[in-house]
Structures are given as structure tokens and as C-alpha cells.
């Protein structure tokens, strides 16, 4: 199984928080970002939070790695 890593991109102001794996993902746009569902089971496999600096506490954003780093916060 591949380890999933959350990240925060301050340039885009997006936080990505994986919750599981899926080979086929369906994305649902919501007011605050995207919810990714497994196409077969409808299980949530990730959330993408837009305008993350306004929606998440700075303490959370500060511990999330930037995209492209080889390490991160494992989910």
C-alpha cells in the first residue's frame, strides 16, 4: 500500500488531505473545495480545501508540507 501525504500549497492556498485509496475517483465540487469519492463505493478518499488559510487554523497549515516535498504528514 502506498503511503498518502497531506500537503498545503500556499501559492494556490489549497490544502489536500487524503483519507484513502482509489483507482477511480469522482470529484464533487462543494462551496469550500472538492470531495473525492471512490467511484465504486462512494467512500471519501480525499478532500481539497480551497482558501485554506481562511478555513483552517494556522497551526494546521504550518505542519503540512509544501507540494513536491519527499516527506510529509502521513494520512
N, C-alpha and C positions, 0 to 999 in steps of 0.2 A: 504494500500500500504506500502511496506517495504521501509525504507529509504536506499539509496545507499551511500556507503562511498568510497571515493578515498583513496589510500594509496601509500606509497613508501617503498619498501624493499631495504635497502642499501646493504644487503649481496648479493642479486641477481641483484641489480642495475636495478630494474623494477618498473615502476610507473603504477598503474592501475586506470583508470578514467572511471567510469560508466556514461552512458548517458541515460539509460532507463532500462526497464524490458523486459524479455522474458522467456518463458517456454522452448523454443527450440532455442538454439544458434548454429550458424555456424561460425566457426573461419576462417578468411582469413589471412594467413601469408603474411606480407609485409616486405620490407627491414628493417624497424625500429621496428617491433614488430608484434602485432596481432590486427586485427579489428574484433570485434564480431558483427554479424548481427542476427537479428531476422529471423528465418528460413521461416516464412510465409510472412513477409512484406519487408524483406531485410533492415529494418531500423537498423542503427548502435546503438548498446546498450552498447558498451564499447570499449575502446582502451587500449592496454597494450603496454607500451613503453619500449623497451629494451635499455640497455646502457643509461638509463635515465639521469645519471649525465653528459653525453656528449651532450644530446639533449635538456634538459630543464634547465632553469635558476636555480641557487642555491636558489633563493628566493622562487621559487615554491616548490622545493623539501623540503625545510626547514619547510614549513607549512603543508605538507602532513604527516599524522600519519604513524606509522610503522604498519605492518600487525598484527592482533590479538588484537589491542587496542580496548577498548569498545567505544571509541569516534573517531571522525574523521571529515573530511571535507565532508559535505553532498553535493551530486550532485543533 
